[in-house]
């Protein structure tokens, strides 16, 4: 341990809040993203990290400086997430709870009684480890929600964040054998592990977003439609709503209900905002005051061929401000 680290620990133990922040803040992004993977909700991650910081502050006297402070914090965040998961059901997508519906805007009431998976902004992800970014894709976050909480933690810590089996065992306060068994069961249950994305596919993100933005801002979807896979699906939480197949997706995107009439330039403004390691955009709709108001966020999930295999539109206008985007844009 460095002399500076030791001095920060000593100062924090004596009640120096600035020293404690200097210890915690460098880990903030990775711990927040880890809590999101565990819980599937952006605000859940906020709450878990805040609770974990308080627990760490109160438990500093128990920290042994010869141990890794980062691992110590991961243990606290893990236990906080496990406590949360004991008291609630898992987060889901519309595909998890009902059949597909007819094309067009949702016709039912939104379901506030269901815990929906939420998106996560790439801007808050740690800069390091491409593999860790792969493990935040919506498809992966969705599928790990079916795992028992301790299996989920083991899988994320080992397969996504690349902690060793011994390190994961220490974080979860169990044995190496128990972690290997948990990993085996988790992988068998979900049959999905994060994989590195090819450079060519990663470069396609910008093209996909550009064509998505142009489609919505011009009202002409001909170019964007060529990117949509034949078996594409579209989800729209908080409605119990998802549609199946390219034809249904295109019909919905171009529906008069979606456009409040005819497709036309000037109805929507789209701000590029990668989410969950995937291309995405924030949609603003023009209101009678002439300004553009936040309405929804869309994640575009690509298949191995670079086609849009899934569009997930989250109607969470309150998330714009939480992510640092204005809730309203001027007409100009």
N, C-alpha and C positions, 0 to 999 in steps of 0.2 A: 504494500500500500504506500502511496506517496505521502510525504509530509503534509501536503496541502489537504489531501483527503482526511488524514488523521485529525488535522486541526479543524476541519469542517465538522467532522463527527463530534469532536469534543465540544465545539461551540454549539452545535445543535442540541446536544444533550444538556447543555447549560441553559437552554431556552432561547437560543438565537434563531429566530425565524428565518432570517436571511441566509444563514448557513444551511438550514434545512432545505430551503428552496434551491440553493446551489447544488445540493445533493440529488434532489428529486427531479428538477426541471429537465436535465439532459435525458432522462428516461421517459418523459411525459408522453411523447408521441407513440413510442413503441408499446408502452403499457396501455394507452388508450385504445390503440388498434387491436391489441390482444384481448382486452375486455370486450370490444365490439365483436370479435370473432366468437368469443365464448357466448355472448348474450344475444347477438343479432340485432341490437338496437343502438342507435347513435346516442340517444339521451341516457339509455341504460349504462353505456360506457362512461359517459360523463359522471353519473352518480357513483358508479363502482370506483372510478379513479379518485373521486373526492373522498369517498369513505375510506379508501385504502391509504390515502395520504394522512388522514386523521389517525388511522390505526398505527401507521408507521411512526408518526410523531409521538404517540403515546407509548409505543413499544421500543423506542430507540435504546433504552437501557438494556434490552435483551439482545441487541445486535452484537455479534462477535466480529470485531474488525478484521480478523484473519479470513473471514468468509467473504464471498462475493456480495456486495451491496445490491447489485442488479438482481442476482438470484433471490436474495432476501425479499426484495420488492415484488418480484414475480410470485413468490409464495404468498405474500399478503394479498395481491390482486387475485390470484387463483382462488384462495379461500373466500374472498369477498364474493366473487362470481358464483362459486359453488353454493354459498349461502343464499344468494338471490335465486338460483335455479331450484333450490329445494322448495321454494314458496310459490312457484308459478308454473304455468304450462309453457311449452316451447313456442317460439315465434314461427310463423308460417307464411307461405305465399298462397294466393288464391288457388293455384293448382293443387294444393295439398288438401283442400277441404270440399271441393265440389267439381261437377263436370263443366266443360267449356260451354260458352253461351253464344248467342247469335251475334254477328258483327254489329258495330255501332257503339255509341256511348253507353255507359251503364244505365240500366233502367230501374235498378233497385236502390234502396237506401244504403249508404256506407255503413260498415260494421265497426263501430268503435269498441265493441265488446271482444274483439279478436286481437291478439297480439301479432301484429304484422312485422315481418322483417323490414328493416329500414336500410337505406343506402348509406354509403360512407365516402366522403370526399377524398380523392387522391391527394389533395393539397395538404392533408393532415397526416399522410402516411410517412413513416420513417424513410429517409433517403436511401438507406442501404438495403441489400438483399432482395434481388428480383424475385426469388422464390417466395419470400414473405409476401410480396405484392400479389403473386399468383394465388396465394392462399386466402385472399380477401375477396375473390370473385363471388358474385351472388350465388352461382350454382354451388360453390363449395360451402359458403356460409349457410345456405339453405339445407344442404344435405347433412352437415354435421349437427344440425339442431335435433336430429332424430337420435343421436347417441346419448347414452347416459352421461351425466356431467363429468365424471372423472375420466371416462374414456375420451370424451371430447377434449378435455384439457390435455391429456397425454398425447393425443393425435396432433393437436395444434402446436404444442410445445416442441414435439419431436419432428414431425413431418413438415411443418410450416416454418417454425422459428429455429429449427435445427439445433435444439438443445440435445445433448447426449442422453442416452437412457439413464445413466447414473445421475445426471443433473435433474432430469425429469422426476426420477424417484425421490431425490432430495426435496424438490419443490412440493411434491405431493405426499411427502413423508411416508414412503412405502419402499418396497424392494425393487431391485432391477427385474427380477422374475415377474413381479406383478405388473410392471410397466410393459414388459415384452408381451405378456398375455393380453393386457388391455389394448395394446397397439394391434395385435393380431385380430382380436375381436372387432375392433373399430373398423379396420380396413375391410374385413369380411362383410361387415354390416352395410357399409356405404359404397364399397368398390370404387372409391374415388380418392385420388391423392393429387395434391397440387403439382402441376407440371410446368416446366419453364416454357414460356411462349417463344416461338421462333422470332428472330429479328424482323423477318419480312412481315409477319402478322402484326407485330408491335408497330411497325411503320404504317400499317394500313389504318390504324386508329384515326389519324389526322384526316385521312381521305374520307372515312366513314362519317366523321363528325361534320366535315365541311359540306358533304352532300345532304346530310340530315338538316343542317342549318339552312341551306339554300332551299330545300323543299318546303320547310315550314314558313320561311320568310317570304317566299315567292308564291306559295300556293301551288306550285308545280312539282308533283311527286314522281314524274316519269323516270328521272335519273336515279332517285333514291330507291325506287321499287326494284331496280335491277340488282341491288345489293341484298335483298331479302331472300332468305333461304325458303325453299318450297315447304318445309315442315316447320317454319317459324311459329312461335307462339308469342302472345302478348298478355301480360298481367297488369292489373291496375288496382292495387290496394289503395285505400281501405275498402274497396268494393269486393264482394265475393264474385269476382269477375275475371275470367281469362278466356281468350279466343285462340283457336287452333287452326294453323295453316296460313300460307301466304295470302291466299285470296281473302280470307276473313280479316287478316291484319290490314291489308291495303284498303279494303272496304271501310274499315273503321277509321283509318288515318284520313281518308278523303270524304267521310260521311258529312252530310249537311249539319248533323247534330254536333259534330266536332268543330265545325267552322261557323256555326250559327248562320248558316246560309251557304253561299257559294264559296269555293276556295278562292282566295284572293291575297295579293300582296298587302302587307301592312297589318294583317290581323294578329300575327304573332311576332315576337322577338325571341331569339334563342341565343343564350350565352353558353359557349362551350365550357364544360366542367366535367373532366374525367371523374368517374366514381367507381369504387370497387375494382380498381385496376383495369377498367374497361372504358371505352369511349362513352360520353354522355353529354347531356345538355339540359340547361334550365330554361323552362318556357315561361314567357310573360305574355299575357293577352291584353289587347287594347280595350280599354273601358270607355264609357261615355265621356269621361273627363279628358280624353285624348292621350292619357298616359298608359304605360304598360305595367300591369300588376302581376306579381308572382302567382303562378298557378300550379306548376308541377315540375318534377325532375324525371328524366328518362335515362335509363342505363341501356346501352346497346351491347348485348353479348354476342361475340363472334364465334363461329365454328372454326375448325381447322383450316377451312378453305377461305376464310376471311369474309364469309357471308354473315348477315345478321340473323342469328338463330333465335334470339329472344329479345323482345323489347319489354322492359319493365318500367312502367310509369307510376311514380309515387306522387300522389296528390298531397304534398306536404309543403304548402307555401311558407309555413312558419320556419322551415329548415333553411330558407335562403339567408335570413339574417344570422342564424346560428353559424352558418358557414362563411359569413363575411360578405354576402352579396346583398345589394339593395333590394328591398321589397317592392320598390316602384322605380320604373325607368321613365324619364321624360320622352316625349314624342320624338325629339331629335336624336 
